[in-house]
Amino acid sequence: MSEADVLLHDKKQNRRSLRLVFTLSLGALLMVFSAVSVFTFYRLLETNSVIKELADKSIPRILKFDQIANTANELRQYTEQLSNARTPPSLRLARSNTQAKVEQISTLFNEVSSDPITITEFDAISEELLELQALVEKRLLIVDSLNIAEGKVYRLLSSFASLHPTESDELLNRRWAEQYADLFTLTTQALALNRLNEIRQLKDNIQASVNKLLPPNDFPGLELQQTIRQLYDEFADLVLSQRGVIDLRMEQLKIEGRAVGRGNFTANLVADFARSVQFQAALISQAVVEESSRKNRMIGEQIQVITISLSVALVILIIITWHLKVRVIDRLTTLDNLVKGNLDFSHARSAISGNDEITEIAETFEQFANKIEIQQKELAKLALLDGLTGVANRRAFDSEWAKQFSQAKRFQQCLSLLLIDVDYFKPFNDFYGHQKGDAVLKIIATTINERLHRDVDLVARYGGEEFVVVLPDTEKAGAAKVANQLKDAIEALGIKHEKSGVASAVTISIGTSTLPAHESDSYTPEAIIKQADVALYCAKKLGRNRVEQS
């Protein structure tokens, strides 16, 4: 193993792997984040269980109790309506409403658990409502009976009023009218009073007035006496008997009082029941609030732990990010600029120095870049050479000609151009074959190149069987001399050419043109080439194997 291989092996052994560094760093960061995530997950599960309990049990139970309380308040209103019902339709409506609310409360009670006292209160309310309904129904029956009896009484009193005992005895008629008016007044007052004692007193007064009525025998005629006696009996039966209107009125007031009392009592029971239910809802709400406060404190403490853990993880992340930027990103950016050619490796070496993978990549790239540079130079050189003859190609000529023309004008120097054409090359190709023709072109190119003794002189293949020679700082006579030397050299090769029209060997024709030293401003590169081309044309016209100057 060579010394270089030993050094390379030691360097790899001592290399600090970025992959290992960042794997350990990211592993530590991942562990911290995993711990925080697991801790947060279990805290969220606990919080979710609390919220779920609130959403599924506590809050619905509170809402149910509130709904029971609201329904109880509505039941209280319907209880008052039931207590104040004065007609069968209003009784049926109030009874239907109260039954519906009782059933609604009973259904809600089945959905929530309540204390036995509240349930007992509700059972008592249900029983009281049934008794209140019975009292109201009885009151309506008595009212109906009383209305019928009152109608009979008023019709009877009308009979009293329409009766005229005699037409001749004004005193008797007046006494009869006074008795009727006194009975009508007392009876009407008794039916209008709302106090039992006053009604009893008026009943006694009515009885006294009845006792003072004129005897039937005081009236003339048996038929009239019989009518008056019948009226007296009917009045006593309708008004003063145990089932008379006076007693019915007193019975009505008693039932009314009991109904009102029962209604107020029931309404108060319902109100107490509503307050009891609201109190239970308040207790549940208070318990929920206390539990929520306790959970909030726990969550606050957990948030502090999570915040500290995340802060630690963030610090680790910042350190890793900074290290990543300094040791990786900045160096990779420098390496990228180096790859793009924006930096020289000698200047970038310090920025990417180290003993890790990036340094190894940079060194590998340096070797690769050096190899590419050598290859590019070789390719550039090959790109400027003709593939067949090995001399400069047309592209190299165009570049060199433009450069030499510009330089000649700047320094006021002569510049000559030789345009060379192989005589009768197509018949040569057709007769001897293309391979022989290619070989002749190679020989001619080599011969021309060997006859040019200055480094600044250039021979290039211009196209097909044409060559061009650039002679910097060469006047017209010098160009003619070089042209004749080249012509003679090619002819001296003695390459057999049976199809030539001028000689038995291969020959060339040359046209020359020269840029004057002090008249260069009136010429262009294309004009000089054009002049050489015209001179070559003249050489061909004049018999070939010759040199002509423009």
MIVEX-846795 format. One line per 5 residues: number of its first residue (from 1); for each residue x, y negated, z negated of C-alpha. Coordinates in nm, 3 decimals, m for minus. Layout:
% residues N
NUM> X,Y,Z ~ ...;
This chain:
% residues 550
1> 0.000,0.000,0.000 ~ 0.141,m0.337,0.102 ~ 0.191,m0.628,m0.134 ~ m0.097,m0.817,0.031 ~ m0.330,m0.521,m0.022;
6> m0.223,m0.500,m0.388 ~ m0.297,m0.870,m0.437 ~ m0.634,m0.834,m0.267 ~ m0.719,m0.534,m0.483 ~ m0.622,m0.722,m0.803;
11> m0.827,m1.023,m0.691 ~ m1.135,m0.808,m0.640 ~ m1.080,m0.645,m0.979 ~ m1.056,m0.985,m1.152 ~ m1.341,m1.140,m0.955;
16> m1.617,m1.297,m1.162 ~ m1.932,m1.177,m0.990 ~ m2.198,m1.446,m0.950 ~ m2.454,m1.170,m0.913 ~ m2.372,m1.036,m1.259;
21> m2.373,m1.386,m1.414 ~ m2.707,m1.481,m1.268 ~ m2.856,m1.137,m1.328 ~ m2.774,m1.167,m1.698 ~ m2.896,m1.530,m1.712;
26> m3.220,m1.456,m1.531 ~ m3.263,m1.145,m1.743 ~ m3.236,m1.353,m2.060 ~ m3.478,m1.608,m1.916 ~ m3.715,m1.333,m1.815;
31> m3.702,m1.183,m2.163 ~ m3.786,m1.520,m2.321 ~ m4.071,m1.581,m2.080 ~ m4.194,m1.223,m2.127 ~ m4.194,m1.263,m2.504;
36> m4.378,m1.594,m2.475 ~ m4.622,m1.443,m2.225 ~ m4.694,m1.140,m2.446 ~ m4.735,m1.362,m2.752 ~ m4.960,m1.598,m2.560;
41> m5.158,m1.306,m2.416 ~ m5.239,m1.161,m2.757 ~ m5.325,m1.506,m2.892 ~ m5.553,m1.559,m2.596 ~ m5.715,m1.222,m2.660;
46> m5.779,m1.324,m3.020 ~ m5.911,m1.662,m2.912 ~ m6.123,m1.492,m2.648 ~ m6.272,m1.260,m2.911 ~ m6.362,m1.561,m3.127;
51> m6.513,m1.744,m2.833 ~ m6.695,m1.430,m2.724 ~ m6.837,m1.383,m3.073 ~ m6.949,m1.744,m3.073 ~ m7.098,m1.713,m2.725;
56> m7.259,m1.370,m2.775 ~ m7.367,m1.384,m3.139 ~ m7.331,m1.704,m3.340 ~ m7.443,m1.964,m3.086 ~ m7.736,m1.754,m2.953;
61> m7.841,m1.688,m3.314 ~ m7.828,m2.060,m3.392 ~ m8.026,m2.131,m3.078 ~ m8.280,m1.864,m3.172 ~ m8.323,m2.017,m3.519;
66> m8.360,m2.361,m3.365 ~ m8.617,m2.217,m3.126 ~ m8.801,m2.057,m3.421 ~ m8.795,m2.391,m3.606 ~ m8.927,m2.576,m3.301;
71> m9.195,m2.313,m3.250 ~ m9.286,m2.341,m3.619 ~ m9.328,m2.717,m3.582 ~ m9.555,m2.655,m3.284 ~ m9.743,m2.397,m3.493;
76> m9.795,m2.662,m3.758 ~ m9.958,m2.891,m3.503 ~ m10.180,m2.609,m3.377 ~ m10.266,m2.525,m3.740 ~ m10.388,m2.881,m3.788;
81> m10.586,m2.849,m3.465 ~ m10.737,m2.525,m3.596 ~ m10.822,m2.687,m3.927 ~ m10.988,m2.981,m3.748 ~ m11.176,m2.773,m3.489;
86> m11.538,m2.890,m3.471 ~ m11.661,m2.698,m3.167 ~ m11.631,m2.335,m3.055 ~ m11.416,m2.426,m2.750 ~ m11.173,m2.625,m2.964;
91> m11.167,m2.336,m3.212 ~ m11.091,m2.084,m2.937 ~ m10.816,m2.305,m2.796 ~ m10.656,m2.369,m3.136 ~ m10.683,m2.000,m3.229;
96> m10.524,m1.895,m2.897 ~ m10.238,m2.142,m2.942 ~ m10.169,m2.038,m3.300 ~ m10.174,m1.668,m3.212 ~ m9.935,m1.731,m2.921;
101> m9.691,m1.918,m3.145 ~ m9.713,m1.651,m3.417 ~ m9.634,m1.381,m3.160 ~ m9.348,m1.592,m3.021 ~ m9.198,m1.638,m3.367;
106> m9.242,m1.266,m3.440 ~ m9.058,m1.181,m3.115 ~ m8.775,m1.420,m3.199 ~ m8.750,m1.271,m3.550 ~ m8.701,m0.928,m3.396;
111> m8.405,m1.067,m3.197 ~ m8.225,m1.219,m3.496 ~ m8.171,m1.087,m3.845 ~ m8.314,m1.306,m4.119 ~ m8.334,m1.300,m4.496;
116> m8.633,m1.128,m4.665 ~ m8.762,m1.454,m4.815 ~ m8.809,m1.610,m4.472 ~ m8.983,m1.297,m4.347 ~ m9.213,m1.302,m4.648;
121> m9.294,m1.668,m4.580 ~ m9.382,m1.584,m4.222 ~ m9.607,m1.294,m4.331 ~ m9.785,m1.529,m4.574 ~ m9.834,m1.783,m4.294;
126> m9.990,m1.513,m4.073 ~ m10.237,m1.418,m4.352 ~ m10.321,m1.781,m4.425 ~ m10.389,m1.846,m4.058 ~ m10.635,m1.555,m4.050;
131> m10.819,m1.688,m4.358 ~ m10.817,m2.040,m4.212 ~ m10.970,m1.909,m3.889 ~ m11.241,m1.735,m4.092 ~ m11.319,m2.056,m4.284;
136> m11.335,m2.264,m3.966 ~ m11.564,m2.007,m3.802 ~ m11.790,m2.013,m4.110 ~ m11.786,m2.394,m4.105 ~ m11.896,m2.395,m3.742;
141> m12.181,m2.153,m3.821 ~ m12.298,m2.375,m4.107 ~ m12.270,m2.683,m3.885 ~ m12.483,m2.512,m3.622 ~ m12.742,m2.414,m3.882;
146> m12.736,m2.764,m4.031 ~ m12.784,m2.925,m3.691 ~ m13.086,m2.703,m3.626 ~ m13.231,m2.779,m3.969 ~ m13.169,m3.153,m3.930;
151> m13.354,m3.144,m3.598 ~ m13.650,m2.978,m3.767 ~ m13.641,m3.230,m4.052 ~ m13.631,m3.527,m3.818 ~ m13.919,m3.381,m3.616;
156> m14.111,m3.327,m3.939 ~ m14.046,m3.684,m4.048 ~ m14.159,m3.797,m3.706 ~ m14.482,m3.608,m3.771 ~ m14.509,m3.800,m4.098;
161> m14.458,m4.124,m3.911 ~ m14.711,m4.046,m3.639 ~ m14.985,m3.953,m3.885 ~ m15.248,m4.225,m3.972 ~ m15.469,m4.092,m4.250;
166> m15.761,m4.334,m4.196 ~ m15.861,m4.633,m3.994 ~ m16.063,m4.804,m4.260 ~ m15.852,m4.773,m4.572 ~ m15.552,m5.001,m4.523;
171> m15.431,m4.944,m4.877 ~ m15.412,m4.569,m4.820 ~ m15.232,m4.617,m4.490 ~ m14.981,m4.854,m4.650 ~ m14.913,m4.614,m4.937;
176> m14.868,m4.330,m4.686 ~ m14.619,m4.538,m4.481 ~ m14.427,m4.630,m4.795 ~ m14.403,m4.266,m4.899 ~ m14.284,m4.166,m4.547;
181> m14.025,m4.446,m4.539 ~ m13.897,m4.352,m4.884 ~ m13.863,m3.982,m4.785 ~ m13.697,m4.070,m4.454 ~ m13.448,m4.304,m4.621;
186> m13.356,m4.064,m4.899 ~ m13.323,m3.766,m4.662 ~ m13.111,m3.959,m4.413 ~ m12.883,m4.081,m4.694 ~ m12.846,m3.728,m4.830;
191> m12.743,m3.597,m4.490 ~ m12.494,m3.880,m4.444 ~ m12.318,m3.855,m4.781 ~ m11.986,m3.669,m4.822 ~ m11.986,m3.629,m5.200;
196> m12.159,m3.338,m5.366 ~ m12.260,m3.527,m5.684 ~ m12.423,m3.801,m5.483 ~ m12.606,m3.546,m5.269 ~ m12.731,m3.364,m5.580;
201> m12.853,m3.696,m5.724 ~ m13.033,m3.778,m5.400 ~ m13.187,m3.431,m5.397 ~ m13.334,m3.504,m5.740 ~ m13.458,m3.841,m5.613;
206> m13.615,m3.676,m5.312 ~ m13.781,m3.420,m5.543 ~ m13.915,m3.706,m5.756 ~ m14.046,m3.880,m5.447 ~ m14.214,m3.561,m5.334;
211> m14.378,m3.529,m5.674 ~ m14.516,m3.881,m5.634 ~ m14.671,m3.813,m5.296 ~ m15.045,m3.867,m5.268 ~ m15.236,m3.551,m5.329;
216> m15.389,m3.409,m5.015 ~ m15.734,m3.435,m5.175 ~ m15.704,m3.814,m5.171 ~ m15.734,m3.811,m4.795 ~ m16.069,m3.793,m4.622;
221> m16.158,m3.481,m4.434 ~ m16.064,m3.123,m4.487 ~ m15.866,m3.102,m4.165 ~ m15.650,m3.402,m4.263 ~ m15.600,m3.263,m4.609;
226> m15.493,m2.932,m4.459 ~ m15.245,m3.111,m4.226 ~ m15.095,m3.316,m4.507 ~ m15.065,m3.010,m4.729 ~ m14.885,m2.825,m4.447;
231> m14.647,m3.120,m4.397 ~ m14.569,m3.125,m4.770 ~ m14.490,m2.752,m4.768 ~ m14.271,m2.773,m4.458 ~ m14.079,m3.069,m4.602;
236> m14.018,m2.887,m4.927 ~ m13.901,m2.577,m4.738 ~ m13.676,m2.765,m4.491 ~ m13.527,m3.012,m4.735 ~ m13.551,m2.897,m5.094;
241> m13.539,m2.517,m5.077 ~ m13.219,m2.317,m5.137 ~ m13.170,m2.285,m4.757 ~ m13.282,m2.640,m4.693 ~ m13.077,m2.910,m4.525;
246> m12.963,m3.053,m4.859 ~ m12.815,m2.723,m4.972 ~ m12.677,m2.659,m4.622 ~ m12.515,m3.001,m4.630 ~ m12.360,m2.926,m4.970;
251> m12.246,m2.583,m4.843 ~ m12.094,m2.754,m4.537 ~ m11.900,m2.996,m4.758 ~ m11.774,m2.709,m4.971 ~ m11.659,m2.509,m4.668;
256> m11.514,m2.826,m4.516 ~ m11.315,m2.889,m4.831 ~ m11.191,m2.533,m4.843 ~ m11.101,m2.542,m4.472 ~ m10.915,m2.872,m4.507;
261> m10.735,m2.749,m4.815 ~ m10.650,m2.419,m4.653 ~ m10.534,m2.601,m4.339 ~ m10.313,m2.838,m4.538 ~ m10.175,m2.552,m4.740;
266> m10.105,m2.348,m4.427 ~ m9.948,m2.650,m4.254 ~ m9.724,m2.705,m4.556 ~ m9.630,m2.337,m4.552 ~ m9.538,m2.368,m4.185;
271> m9.336,m2.684,m4.255 ~ m9.153,m2.511,m4.540 ~ m9.093,m2.214,m4.313 ~ m8.949,m2.442,m4.041 ~ m8.721,m2.609,m4.294;
276> m8.609,m2.268,m4.421 ~ m8.526,m2.155,m4.068 ~ m8.342,m2.482,m4.000 ~ m8.151,m2.433,m4.323 ~ m8.044,m2.085,m4.210;
281> m7.937,m2.231,m3.873 ~ m7.740,m2.499,m4.060 ~ m7.569,m2.230,m4.271 ~ m7.474,m2.037,m3.959 ~ m7.353,m2.359,m3.791;
286> m7.145,m2.444,m4.096 ~ m6.993,m2.096,m4.096 ~ m6.918,m2.128,m3.725 ~ m6.760,m2.469,m3.779 ~ m6.546,m2.340,m4.066;
291> m6.438,m2.035,m3.864 ~ m6.366,m2.256,m3.562 ~ m6.159,m2.491,m3.777 ~ m5.960,m2.199,m3.912 ~ m5.904,m2.064,m3.563;
296> m5.807,m2.412,m3.442 ~ m5.542,m2.432,m3.711 ~ m5.414,m2.090,m3.614 ~ m5.414,m2.187,m3.245 ~ m5.231,m2.509,m3.332;
301> m4.960,m2.313,m3.512 ~ m4.941,m2.068,m3.224 ~ m4.915,m2.355,m2.975 ~ m4.618,m2.489,m3.173 ~ m4.449,m2.150,m3.156;
306> m4.522,m2.126,m2.783 ~ m4.399,m2.483,m2.729 ~ m4.070,m2.410,m2.907 ~ m4.028,m2.086,m2.712 ~ m4.103,m2.259,m2.384;
311> m3.862,m2.539,m2.474 ~ m3.588,m2.283,m2.535 ~ m3.675,m2.113,m2.208 ~ m3.674,m2.451,m2.033 ~ m3.329,m2.533,m2.172;
316> m3.202,m2.196,m2.051 ~ m3.364,m2.259,m1.714 ~ m3.201,m2.605,m1.691 ~ m2.861,m2.456,m1.777 ~ m2.909,m2.182,m1.518;
321> m3.030,m2.438,m1.263 ~ m2.733,m2.666,m1.331 ~ m2.492,m2.375,m1.309 ~ m2.670,m2.260,m0.994 ~ m2.635,m2.605,m0.841;
326> m2.269,m2.649,m0.934 ~ m2.146,m2.296,m0.874 ~ m2.373,m2.194,m0.587 ~ m2.577,m2.466,m0.413 ~ m2.304,m2.732,m0.395;
331> m2.046,m2.478,m0.284 ~ m2.290,m2.326,m0.033 ~ m2.364,m2.677,0.098 ~ m1.993,m2.736,0.141 ~ m1.964,m2.397,0.310;
336> m2.259,m2.485,0.534 ~ m2.097,m2.813,0.636 ~ m1.777,m2.621,0.695 ~ m1.966,m2.373,0.916 ~ m2.132,m2.659,1.106;
341> m1.792,m2.816,1.161 ~ m1.859,m3.124,0.949 ~ m1.565,m3.049,0.721 ~ m1.211,m2.923,0.760 ~ m1.137,m2.610,0.560;
346> m0.829,m2.770,0.408 ~ m1.046,m3.050,0.262 ~ m1.325,m2.815,0.153 ~ m1.098,m2.560,m0.014 ~ m1.105,m2.732,m0.354;
351> m1.486,m2.765,m0.346 ~ m1.538,m2.392,m0.289 ~ m1.242,m2.267,m0.487 ~ m1.301,m1.988,m0.732 ~ m1.286,m1.617,m0.772;
356> m1.632,m1.499,m0.669 ~ m1.839,m1.396,m0.369 ~ m1.867,m1.750,m0.228 ~ m1.489,m1.790,m0.225 ~ m1.459,m1.453,m0.057;
361> m1.718,m1.555,0.204 ~ m1.532,m1.886,0.261 ~ m1.202,m1.708,0.308 ~ m1.363,m1.461,0.545 ~ m1.518,m1.749,0.734;
366> m1.178,m1.924,0.753 ~ m1.029,m1.616,0.912 ~ m1.327,m1.587,1.142 ~ m1.311,m1.959,1.231 ~ m0.940,m1.934,1.313;
371> m1.007,m1.636,1.532 ~ m1.297,m1.818,1.702 ~ m1.076,m2.123,1.758 ~ m0.812,m1.911,1.932 ~ m1.081,m1.744,2.140;
376> m1.236,m2.079,2.227 ~ m0.900,m2.211,2.347 ~ m0.857,m1.901,2.557 ~ m1.210,m1.935,2.693 ~ m1.155,m2.302,2.767;
381> m0.840,m2.216,2.953 ~ m1.017,m1.941,3.144 ~ m1.307,m2.174,3.220 ~ m1.067,m2.406,3.406 ~ m0.898,m2.131,3.613;
386> m1.013,m1.972,3.933 ~ m1.090,m1.610,3.873 ~ m0.935,m1.488,4.199 ~ m0.621,m1.694,4.251 ~ m0.533,m1.786,3.892;
391> m0.491,m2.155,3.976 ~ m0.719,m2.436,3.856 ~ m1.080,m2.418,3.969 ~ m1.307,m2.690,4.107 ~ m1.422,m2.793,3.760;
396> m1.061,m2.839,3.642 ~ m0.984,m3.036,3.958 ~ m1.282,m3.271,3.907 ~ m1.176,m3.344,3.551 ~ m0.806,m3.388,3.634;
401> m0.876,m3.595,3.945 ~ m1.098,m3.838,3.751 ~ m0.833,m3.870,3.481 ~ m0.544,m3.922,3.725 ~ m0.742,m4.171,3.934;
406> m0.828,m4.376,3.623 ~ m0.465,m4.366,3.506 ~ m0.332,m4.468,3.850 ~ m0.561,m4.771,3.862 ~ m0.471,m4.873,3.507;
411> m0.094,m4.853,3.566 ~ m0.104,m4.969,3.933 ~ 0.051,m4.646,4.059 ~ 0.014,m4.450,4.382 ~ m0.194,m4.130,4.379;
416> m0.190,m3.880,4.666 ~ m0.428,m3.595,4.747 ~ m0.366,m3.293,4.974 ~ m0.667,m3.103,5.110 ~ m0.555,m2.759,5.245;
421> m0.749,m2.513,5.462 ~ m0.634,m2.163,5.570 ~ m0.649,m2.144,5.951 ~ m0.890,m1.893,6.102 ~ m0.955,m1.732,5.764;
426> m1.303,m1.601,5.852 ~ m1.171,m1.399,6.152 ~ m0.896,m1.272,5.923 ~ m1.155,m1.154,5.674 ~ m1.369,m0.998,5.940;
431> m1.074,m0.815,6.097 ~ m0.865,m0.715,5.795 ~ m1.143,m0.699,5.532 ~ m1.229,m0.906,5.228 ~ m0.983,m0.736,4.996;
436> m0.698,m0.830,5.230 ~ m0.839,m1.179,5.252 ~ m0.850,m1.211,4.873 ~ m0.488,m1.096,4.854 ~ m0.385,m1.361,5.109;
441> m0.561,m1.632,4.905 ~ m0.372,m1.521,4.594 ~ m0.040,m1.532,4.779 ~ m0.110,m1.876,4.924 ~ m0.217,m2.014,4.582;
446> 0.094,m1.872,4.418 ~ 0.321,m2.008,4.690 ~ 0.172,m2.358,4.670 ~ 0.197,m2.358,4.292 ~ 0.562,m2.248,4.305;
451> 0.649,m2.528,4.550 ~ 0.516,m2.797,4.312 ~ 0.808,m2.877,4.084 ~ 0.650,m3.140,3.852 ~ 0.430,m3.053,3.556;
456> 0.189,m3.334,3.642 ~ 0.123,m3.191,3.988 ~ m0.191,m2.977,4.015 ~ m0.306,m2.717,4.265 ~ m0.668,m2.605,4.254;
461> m0.898,m2.391,4.460 ~ m1.143,m2.633,4.618 ~ m1.380,m2.374,4.760 ~ m1.361,m2.064,4.978 ~ m1.032,m2.080,5.171;
466> m0.968,m2.447,5.076 ~ m0.715,m2.570,4.819 ~ m0.643,m2.916,4.686 ~ m0.320,m3.062,4.547 ~ m0.304,m3.370,4.321;
471> 0.026,m3.561,4.334 ~ 0.037,m3.840,4.069 ~ 0.268,m4.138,4.129 ~ 0.338,m4.021,4.485 ~ 0.329,m4.258,4.781;
476> 0.217,m4.171,5.136 ~ 0.559,m4.058,5.266 ~ 0.619,m3.837,4.965 ~ 0.274,m3.677,5.014 ~ 0.360,m3.604,5.380;
481> 0.689,m3.448,5.277 ~ 0.527,m3.220,5.020 ~ 0.252,m3.127,5.269 ~ 0.502,m3.026,5.537 ~ 0.702,m2.823,5.284;
486> 0.387,m2.635,5.185 ~ 0.286,m2.575,5.547 ~ 0.631,m2.439,5.634 ~ 0.639,m2.221,5.321 ~ 0.308,m2.053,5.407;
491> 0.409,m1.993,5.767 ~ 0.742,m1.856,5.648 ~ 0.557,m1.587,5.452 ~ 0.495,m1.416,5.785 ~ 0.159,m1.267,5.688;
496> 0.035,m1.098,6.007 ~ m0.278,m1.255,6.159 ~ m0.375,m1.109,6.494 ~ m0.692,m1.315,6.516 ~ m0.524,m1.654,6.467;
501> m0.548,m1.901,6.751 ~ m0.223,m2.083,6.671 ~ 0.027,m1.823,6.553 ~ 0.076,m1.455,6.486 ~ 0.099,m1.518,6.112;
506> m0.123,m1.691,5.855 ~ m0.092,m2.073,5.866 ~ m0.256,m2.369,5.695 ~ m0.376,m2.714,5.798 ~ m0.337,m3.011,5.556;
511> m0.505,m3.351,5.538 ~ m0.357,m3.614,5.305 ~ m0.477,m3.941,5.159 ~ m0.307,m4.186,4.922 ~ m0.439,m4.448,4.678;
516> m0.220,m4.758,4.728 ~ m0.054,m4.887,4.415 ~ m0.172,m5.249,4.440 ~ m0.505,m5.204,4.623 ~ m0.669,m4.953,4.395;
521> m0.965,m5.172,4.297 ~ m1.121,m5.131,4.643 ~ m1.113,m4.747,4.629 ~ m1.317,m4.484,4.449 ~ m1.224,m4.121,4.373;
526> m1.479,m4.002,4.625 ~ m1.336,m4.230,4.895 ~ m0.987,m4.082,4.861 ~ m1.130,m3.728,4.881 ~ m1.333,m3.833,5.185;
531> m1.019,m3.969,5.357 ~ m0.832,m3.643,5.293 ~ m1.126,m3.446,5.430 ~ m1.126,m3.660,5.749 ~ m0.749,m3.609,5.787;
536> m0.799,m3.232,5.748 ~ m1.069,m3.239,6.013 ~ m0.825,m3.419,6.248 ~ m0.556,m3.158,6.181 ~ m0.800,m2.883,6.276;
541> m0.906,m3.070,6.589 ~ m0.547,m3.125,6.696 ~ m0.471,m2.754,6.695 ~ m0.427,m2.653,6.325 ~ m0.101,m2.553,6.151;
546> m0.017,m2.917,6.105 ~ m0.032,m3.212,5.861 ~ m0.240,m3.523,5.924 ~ m0.251,m3.840,5.710 ~ m0.536,m4.084,5.674;
